[in-house]
Amino acid sequence: MKKMAPPAPPPPLDVSIVGSDSDRLQESLFKGDQAVLSNQDIDRILTARITLADRHRVAVLRLNSRNYYDPELADLETQNSERFLKALTANSHFTQVRFMPTLLIPDKRTVPYLREAAARFQADLLLVYAAGVRNFSRNRLVGDDEVHAEAAVESVLLDVRTGIVIHTARTSERISAKKAPGDLNFSQTVAKAQTEAIGNALLKLAASVDDFAKSAEK
């Protein structure tokens, strides 16, 4: 009876797939990834060095703006925006800091559309932020006329020319407030506490952007 030949050994693994200390992987192993960005584009993005030397004009956009029907709350929101803009403008590197006009804000708030809108506004940088609020659960230490609120603000600073995010920040602020004699109801007390917390968190955000801009100049 003729003996069967032993099966051939499996081919050796291509060590280039695993990479080594001297030859690390530089390309995606998934061909479908290149339908979005080529390996060459990703390499250019990851090795790009962005400086602020010629980036002086900033456009500011809040993604989730709130509509206030109470004039007092609307005034507080306006004060928050003015204080935030003033804090950003205090940085000597920025020669112009403006909120994005409503008419220029695209329906699709994706990075490419936002970048285009900022370019039309002749902004070098686009600061996009979103604010969220919540109330702490009441317990026996908190009275019926008192609220503990927390606000969190998250932002990205986009370089309009390249589309690269050059800075991110997340700040938060906690605040306690009691129902004031002039408040119509407790809901207004809550809304005022939330708005004040957002304003304080925005000032922290402005400080973070300021620190980044100063460090980028060094």
N, C-alpha and C positions, 0 to 999 in steps of 0.2 A: 504494500500500500504506500502510495507516494505521500511523503510528509509535506504538510502545509508550511509555507514560509512564514516566519514570525512577522507580526505586523511591524510596519515601519515606525520608528520613533517619531513623536510629534515634533514639528519644526520648532526651533528655539524661539523664545519670546523676543520680540523686537525691543531691546532695552530703551530705544528712543521714545517708546510710548510711555514708559515709566519715568524716564528722565534720570538725570544724575546731578551731582553737585556741580559738575563742569558743563553739563549740557541739559539745562532745564527746559521744560516744555514752554513754548511761546505761542502755541496755536490751539484753537478749540478742537477737541476730538469729535465734535458733533457737527456734521456738515450743514444741518438745518440752521445752526446759529448764524451762519454767514448770510442768510437771507435778510437779516436785520442789520448786522454790522460785519464787515469783513475783518479778518484777522489783522490786516494792515491798519484798518481804521482804529480798531481797539488798541493796537500797539501805539499809534500816534496819540490817542486820547490819554492812555496811561502814562506816557512819557512826557506829555506836554507840561510846561512850566508857565503858569499864568502869573503875571505881576500886575500890580495896580498903578504902574508908572503913568499910563495914559488912560486910566479908568477913573473918571472924576464925576460923572453924572449918574445919579441913581434914580431909578423909578421904583416906587413902592406899591405893592398890591396885596390887599387882604382877600383871601379866597372865600371866606365864609362870613361876609358882612351881615350885620343884624339890622333889622328895621325896627325902630322905636316909634311907637305912637304916642308915648308920653313925652311932652316937650322937655321935661327935666332930664329924663334919661337920654334923650337925643342930644341935649347940651353936654352931658357928661361924656358921651361918646365922641362928640366933636372936640372936647377938651383933651381926651385921650389921644386923638389923632394929632392934634396940634403939639402936644408935649412930646409925642413920639418923633414927629418930624423935626422939631426943634433940637431934640437930643441927637438925632442923626446928623443934622446940619452942623452941630458943634464941632464935628471932626473936620479939621482944616484940609484934609485930603479931598473931601467931597465939595465940589464947587456948586453942585446943584442937586437937591433932593426934592422930588415931587411925587405926589400920588398919581398913579396911572388914571387918566380920564376914563370915566365910565364908558364913553362911546368907543374907546379903543379896546376895551376888555373883550376878548373873543368868547364865543359861546362854548367852544371846546377849549377848556383850560388845561391843555397839555403843553409840555415844554416847547415843542416847535411853534405852536400858535402864540404862546406867551412871549417867546423870543422875538417873533416877528412883530408883535405889538410894541415891545420895548424898543426895537430898532426903528419903527416908525416914529416913536416918541424921542428918538435920538438919545437913548439912555445907554451908557456903557455897561451898567450893572442893573440887574433886576432883583429886588428883595421881595420875595413872596412869603407871606406868613398866614397862618391860620390859628385861631384862638378857640379854646374849648373851656367850658365852665361846668362845675358841679357843686352841689351842696353836701356838706357833711351830714351824716345821719344824726338826728337829734337823740340826746340821751338825757338823763336826769340832771346833768350839769349844764344843760342848755335850756334856757327858758323858752316859752312859747313865742316870745316877741324878739328872739335873737336867732341869728343865722350865722353859720360858719361856711364860708364859700372858698372855693379854690379855682384858680384860672391857670391854664397852661397854654403857652404860645410856642409854636414851632415854626422855624423859618429855614429857607434856603436862599443863598445868594448866588445868582446865576450870572456868569460872564456872558454877555449878549453876543459878543463876536464869535466865541468858540462853542457856546452851548454847554460849557462845563460848570458844574456846581463847585464853587471855590470855598464855600463856608456854609456850615449848618449850625443851628443853635436850637435849644429847647429850654425855656425858662418857665417858672411857675411862681405863683404868689397865693398865699392864704390870707384871709381877712375875716374878721368877726364884726358883725354890725347888729345894732338893736333897732327896733322899729322907732322911727322918729315921730314926733307929734304931727309933722306935716305930711307923713306918708298916708296915701289914700287907704292902703291895705298892706298886709304882710307880703303880698306878691311884689309890690313895689319896693319894699325893703330888700327882698331877695335880689331883684333886678339891679338895684343900686349897688349892693355889695358885689355882685358879679361884675358889673361894669368897672367898679373901682379896682377890683382884683386884676382885671384885664389890663387896665391902665398901668398898674405897677409892674406887671409882668412885661409889658411892652418896653418900659424904661430899662429893665434888666436886659431885654433883647437888644436895645439900642447900644447898651454898654458892651455887650458881647461883640457886636459888629464893629464898634469903635476900637476895641482891643485888637480885633483881627486886622483892621485896616492899618493900625499903627505898627503891628508886628510885620505886616507885609511890606512896609516901607523900609525896613531894616535890611 
